[in-house]
Amino acid sequence: MNPCVVIGAGPMGLCTVRRLLEQDLEVIGLEAHSDVGGLWDIDSPTSTMYDSAHLISSKRMTEFKDFPMADHVATYPKHDEMRQYFRDYAKHFDLKKHYRFNSWVERVEPVADQQWRVVYRQHDATHEIIASNVLLANGTLHHPNVVNFDGAFKGEMLHSSDYRNPALFADKRVLIIGCGNSGCDIAVDAVHRAKSVDMAVRRGYYFLPKFVAGRPIDTLGGKVKLPLRLKQKVDGLLVRLLSGKPSSYGLPDPDYKMYESHPVINTLFLHHIGHGDITVRPDIKKLVPSGVEFVDGKRAQYDLILQATGYKLHYPFIDSEHLNWQGHAPQLYLNVFNPRHEHLFVMGMVEASGLGWQGRDEQAQLVAEVIRLQRDEPARATAFFDRVRAHADKRIDGGMKYLQVERMAYYVHKDTYLKTLAQEMRQLKAS
């Protein structure tokens, strides 16, 4: 059996390599950077991290359960603490020796006998691997979603992926487009250096503080399981009590229920709006040479416009048809298993409130078990992929009506997703 190739040495790639090795599979990892950590290594050429970035989920809700973060690590760790955590993880499980670093994957294509050719460049040389299985773990937050607006702006236009530290904003009139978690983080950074900070907001969001009564907000509740619709209503009311209506701050109120889109977790953003440090603007109608005309007809002048407009899924080294791409994302069973190719897996293309790295590790364990069956008991693996083909078009949403927007295309309902992973694992081990 030829080796399995794992692309990426971020947290998803690392736990994938670990779980494949536990099944006595030969593994080659390919990583563009010179070390592990992926997105969380700010020095990686593929990282879109910025100096002030922290986790928006607390460490105990995010960590691998069998490799907890140290007690001295902050409740919401900064990016450098996360990078060290993943380096420690790789060292503990002796994973780095299985990686080829400074390796840029250029092409992944099918060859005979359900195998894959992986072509990569390392320094100035091009190499090729014939792989039995390819596992794409190169991340979901690398390729910026840059919006092309009508009109033209003569000032500086950047994406949040270009942002590193607030010195960029010194004495400038700044407009930030987008009100997601990164946009709000960067706006808070900007108020301390910029001449003025405006934020163009098109859609309503639910805003949550990071701490309530001294505890991380994502550790509260959960002991009493409520029906989905009741939980949405109850938690929506609690958010209203904690933060007030967004419209009280001049922001649009969400026109959807709680959890149907990712909330903004930020303690300071509303504070700065309330203090006049950030001015809320409506959606953009067009750019003008000196700034922007908004949909309300008003204009404002800016020196810098920064798009905090998120990221697109991006697998540039493989034809999208091989990924069963439908709409905004590949259509895969459990966001992993491919109905077209039984030896091609997309790892970590999953988002859910509270899923953490443990949920992704459970995904990796299931994939490793499937690949073991391909090697040892191919008939059972074939039976599994019969289920994949039957269910690939079914989203694991638990009945949640997620917003039909690109960034939510691969969102799942945490409890339903983990339950389905566990069911599939039990079935594979029992059959």
C-alpha positions in Angstrom: 0.0 0.0 0.0 1.4 3.4 -1.0 1.6 6.1 1.7 -1.2 8.3 2.8 -0.4 12.0 2.1 -1.7 14.6 4.5 -1.5 18.2 3.3 -1.1 20.7 6.1 0.6 20.8 9.6 -2.0 22.9 11.4 -4.1 21.3 14.2 -6.3 19.3 11.7 -3.3 18.0 9.8 -1.4 17.1 13.0 -4.3 15.1 14.6 -4.9 13.4 11.2 -1.3 12.3 10.9 -1.4 11.1 14.5 -4.5 9.0 14.0 -3.3 7.4 10.8 -0.1 6.4 12.4 -2.0 4.7 15.2 -3.5 2.4 12.5 0.1 1.5 11.4 -0.3 3.4 8.1 2.6 4.9 6.3 2.1 8.7 6.3 3.8 11.6 4.6 2.8 15.1 5.7 3.4 18.1 3.4 3.6 21.6 4.9 4.4 24.9 3.2 6.0 26.4 6.3 9.1 25.3 8.1 7.3 24.2 11.2 3.9 23.1 12.5 1.0 25.3 13.6 -0.7 26.3 10.4 -2.8 29.4 10.7 -1.7 29.8 14.3 2.0 30.3 13.3 1.9 34.0 12.5 5.2 33.6 10.6 3.9 31.0 8.2 3.5 32.3 4.6 -0.1 31.0 4.6 -1.1 32.5 8.0 -3.6 35.3 8.1 -3.1 35.9 11.8 -2.6 39.4 13.3 -0.7 40.5 16.4 -3.7 40.9 18.7 -5.5 37.7 17.7 -6.8 35.4 20.4 -9.1 32.4 20.4 -12.8 33.4 20.4 -13.6 30.1 22.3 -12.1 29.3 25.7 -9.2 26.9 26.0 -11.1 24.2 27.8 -13.8 24.2 25.1 -11.2 24.1 22.3 -8.4 21.9 23.4 -7.8 18.2 22.5 -9.2 16.4 25.5 -6.2 14.0 25.8 -3.7 16.9 25.4 -5.0 19.7 27.6 -3.5 23.2 27.5 -1.4 24.1 30.5 -3.0 25.9 33.4 -0.8 28.9 32.9 -2.2 29.5 29.4 -4.7 32.3 29.2 -8.4 31.4 29.2 -8.6 32.8 25.6 -5.1 32.1 24.4 -3.2 34.4 22.1 -1.9 33.2 18.8 1.6 32.6 20.0 0.3 30.4 22.9 -1.7 28.4 20.4 1.4 28.0 18.2 3.4 26.6 21.1 0.5 24.3 22.0 0.5 22.8 18.6 4.3 22.5 18.6 4.1 20.7 22.0 1.4 18.4 20.5 3.6 17.5 17.6 6.6 16.9 19.9 4.5 14.8 22.3 3.2 12.5 19.6 6.5 12.6 17.6 4.8 13.8 14.4 7.4 16.1 12.9 9.5 13.3 11.5 6.6 12.3 9.3 6.5 15.8 7.6 8.3 17.3 4.7 8.5 21.0 5.5 8.9 23.9 3.1 6.8 21.8 0.6 4.2 23.6 -1.5 1.7 21.3 -3.1 1.2 22.2 -6.8 -1.1 19.4 -8.1 -3.2 16.5 -6.8 -4.7 14.3 -9.5 -6.1 10.8 -9.8 -4.1 8.0 -11.4 -4.8 4.3 -12.1 -6.1 1.9 -9.4 -7.8 4.7 -7.3 -4.4 6.2 -6.4 -3.4 9.8 -6.5 -0.4 11.7 -7.8 0.8 14.5 -5.5 3.3 17.0 -7.0 5.0 19.4 -4.7 7.8 21.9 -4.8 10.4 21.9 -2.0 13.0 24.7 -2.3 13.9 24.6 -6.0 13.1 21.0 -6.7 9.8 19.4 -7.8 8.9 16.0 -6.3 6.1 13.5 -6.9 4.4 11.0 -4.6 2.0 8.3 -5.6 -0.4 8.1 -2.7 -3.0 5.5 -1.7 -5.0 8.2 0.0 -4.9 12.0 0.1 -6.2 14.0 3.0 -6.6 17.8 2.5 -6.0 19.6 5.8 -4.7 22.9 4.5 -7.3 25.0 6.3 -10.3 27.1 5.5 -9.1 30.6 6.5 -6.3 31.3 4.0 -7.9 32.6 0.8 -9.4 36.1 1.3 -12.9 36.9 0.0 -12.2 40.2 -1.7 -15.3 42.2 -2.7 -15.2 44.2 -5.9 -17.4 47.3 -5.4 -18.7 49.6 -8.0 -16.6 52.8 -8.5 -13.0 53.4 -7.6 -11.2 54.5 -4.5 -7.8 56.3 -4.7 -6.8 55.6 -1.2 -5.4 52.3 0.3 -7.6 49.2 0.0 -6.7 46.1 2.0 -8.2 42.8 3.2 -8.0 41.7 6.9 -5.6 39.0 5.7 -3.1 41.8 5.0 -3.4 43.2 8.5 -0.7 42.6 11.1 -0.7 45.4 13.7 -2.5 48.7 14.5 0.5 50.8 13.4 -1.2 50.5 10.0 -4.0 52.8 11.1 -1.9 55.7 12.6 -3.6 59.0 12.0 -5.8 57.7 9.2 -9.5 57.9 8.6 -10.4 54.2 8.5 -13.4 52.3 7.2 -13.7 48.6 8.1 -16.1 46.6 6.0 -17.7 43.6 7.7 -18.8 43.0 11.3 -17.6 39.4 12.0 -15.2 38.4 14.7 -12.1 39.5 12.9 -13.6 42.8 11.8 -14.7 43.7 15.4 -11.2 42.7 16.7 -9.5 44.9 14.2 -11.9 47.8 14.8 -11.0 47.7 18.5 -7.3 47.7 17.6 -7.8 50.7 15.3 -9.5 53.0 17.7 -6.2 53.5 19.6 -4.3 54.7 16.6 -6.6 55.9 13.9 -7.9 59.4 13.4 -11.4 57.9 13.0 -12.9 54.5 12.7 -16.1 53.7 10.8 -17.6 50.2 10.2 -19.9 49.4 7.3 -22.4 46.8 8.5 -24.8 45.0 6.1 -26.3 42.3 8.3 -27.3 42.0 11.9 -25.3 39.9 14.4 -25.7 38.6 18.0 -23.0 40.0 20.2 -21.7 38.2 23.3 -19.1 39.1 25.9 -16.2 36.7 26.5 -16.9 36.5 30.2 -20.0 36.4 32.3 -19.7 36.5 36.1 -16.0 35.7 35.7 -16.5 32.6 33.6 -16.0 32.1 29.9 -19.3 32.5 28.2 -19.0 29.2 26.2 -18.8 27.2 29.5 -22.1 28.4 30.8 -25.3 26.3 30.3 -25.4 23.0 28.5 -26.2 20.9 31.6 -29.9 21.1 30.8 -30.7 20.0 27.2 -33.5 22.1 25.7 -35.3 21.4 22.4 -33.6 23.3 19.6 -36.2 26.0 19.1 -36.7 26.6 22.8 -32.9 26.9 23.3 -32.7 29.4 20.5 -35.4 31.5 22.1 -34.0 31.3 25.6 -30.4 32.0 24.6 -31.5 34.8 22.4 -33.3 36.5 25.3 -30.2 36.0 27.5 -28.0 37.6 24.9 -30.5 40.5 24.8 -30.2 40.9 28.6 -26.4 40.8 28.5 -25.7 43.0 25.5 -29.0 44.8 24.6 -30.5 45.1 21.2 -27.8 45.8 18.5 -30.1 48.6 17.2 -29.5 50.4 20.5 -25.9 50.9 19.3 -26.9 51.9 15.8 -26.3 48.3 14.5 -28.9 46.3 12.5 -30.8 43.7 14.5 -30.4 40.1 13.2 -33.3 38.9 11.1 -32.6 35.3 12.0 -32.7 33.2 15.2 -29.8 32.6 17.6 -27.2 30.1 16.3 -28.3 30.4 12.7 -25.1 32.3 12.1 -21.9 32.6 14.1 -22.2 35.2 16.9 -19.6 37.8 17.5 -17.6 37.1 20.7 -16.1 40.4 21.8 -16.3 42.3 25.1 -15.0 45.7 23.8 -16.6 46.3 20.4 -20.0 47.5 21.7 -18.1 49.4 24.4 -16.3 51.5 21.8 -19.4 52.1 19.8 -21.1 53.4 22.9 -18.2 55.7 23.6 -18.2 57.1 20.1 -14.9 55.5 19.1 -16.5 53.5 16.2 -19.2 54.9 14.0 -21.6 52.5 12.4 -22.4 52.9 8.7 -24.8 51.1 6.4 -23.9 49.0 3.4 -21.8 50.4 0.6 -23.4 51.6 -2.6 -20.2 52.5 -4.4 -16.6 53.7 -4.0 -15.7 57.2 -4.9 -12.1 58.6 -5.3 -12.0 60.1 -1.8 -14.0 57.4 0.0 -17.4 55.8 -0.1 -21.0 56.5 -0.9 -23.3 54.4 1.4 -26.8 53.1 0.5 -28.4 55.8 2.6 -26.9 58.4 0.2 -24.3 59.8 2.6 -20.6 60.0 1.7 -17.5 59.9 3.8 -13.8 60.3 3.1 -11.2 57.7 4.1 -7.5 57.2 3.9 -7.8 53.4 4.3 -10.5 50.9 3.6 -10.0 47.4 5.1 -12.3 44.6 4.0 -13.0 42.2 6.9 -15.1 40.1 4.5 -13.9 36.6 5.4 -12.4 33.8 3.5 -13.3 31.3 0.7 -12.6 27.6 0.7 -9.6 27.2 -1.5 -8.0 24.0 -2.7 -6.0 25.4 -5.7 -4.0 22.2 -6.4 -7.0 20.0 -7.3 -9.8 20.3 -9.8 -13.0 21.2 -8.0 -14.9 18.4 -9.8 -12.9 15.9 -7.8 -14.2 17.4 -4.6 -17.9 17.2 -5.6 -18.1 21.0 -5.3 -21.7 22.2 -5.2 -22.4 25.9 -4.7 -20.1 27.4 -2.1 -18.5 24.2 -0.8 -17.7 20.5 -1.6 -20.7 18.3 -0.9 -19.3 15.5 1.3 -20.8 13.1 3.8 -19.9 14.5 7.3 -18.1 17.3 5.4 -15.3 14.7 4.8 -16.2 11.7 2.7 -16.3 12.0 -1.0 -19.0 10.2 -3.0 -16.9 10.4 -6.2 -13.5 9.3 -4.7 -13.1 6.8 -1.9 -9.5 7.7 -1.3 -9.8 11.5 -1.1 -10.7 13.2 2.1 -11.3 16.8 3.1 -10.2 17.3 6.7 -11.4 20.1 8.9 -13.8 21.6 6.5 -16.3 21.9 9.3 -17.4 24.7 11.6 -19.8 24.5 14.6 -20.2 26.5 17.7 -18.3 24.6 20.4 -16.9 21.9 18.2 -13.3 22.6 19.2 -10.2 20.6 18.2 -11.7 17.5 20.0 -14.5 17.3 17.5 -12.0 17.5 14.6 -9.9 14.8 16.2 -12.9 12.5 16.4 -13.4 13.2 12.7 -9.7 12.2 12.1 -10.2 9.0 14.1 -13.2 8.0 11.9 -11.2 8.7 8.8 -8.3 6.6 10.0 -10.6 3.7 10.8 -12.1 3.9 7.3 -8.6 3.9 5.7 -7.6 0.9 7.8 -10.7 -1.0 6.5 -9.7 -0.1 3.0 -6.4 -1.9 3.7 -7.5 -4.8 5.8 -11.2 -5.4 5.1 -12.1 -3.7 1.7 -15.6 -5.2 1.5 -16.5 -3.4 4.7 -15.0 -0.1 3.5 -17.0 -0.5 0.3 -20.2 -0.9 2.4 -19.3 2.3 4.2 -18.9 4.2 1.0 -22.3 3.0 -0.1 -23.6 5.0 2.9 -21.5 7.9 1.9 -23.0 8.0 -1.6 -26.5 7.7 -0.1 -26.1 10.5 2.4 -23.5 12.9 0.9 -26.2 15.4 0.0 -27.6 15.5 3.6 -26.4 18.4 5.7 -25.7 17.6 9.3 -27.6 20.6 10.6 -29.7 19.1 13.3 -32.7 21.0 11.9 -30.9 24.4 12.3 -31.8 26.8 9.4 -28.4 28.3 8.9 -28.1 31.4 6.8 -27.6 30.7 3.1 -24.3 32.6 2.8 -20.9 31.4 1.8 -19.3 31.4 5.2 -22.0 29.1 6.6 -21.9 26.6 3.7 -19.9 24.0 5.8 -21.4 24.8 9.2 -22.9 21.8 11.1 -24.8 21.4 14.3 -22.3 20.3 16.9 -24.3 17.7 18.9 -25.8 16.1 15.8 -22.4 16.0 14.1 -20.6 14.4 17.0 -23.4 11.9 17.5 -23.2 10.9 13.8 -19.4 10.5 14.0 -19.8 8.3 17.0 -22.6 6.2 15.3 -20.5 5.6 12.3 -17.5 4.6 14.4 -19.5 2.2 16.4 -21.0 0.7 13.2 -17.6 0.3 11.6 -16.1 -1.4 14.7 -19.2 -3.7 15.1 -19.7 -4.9 11.6 
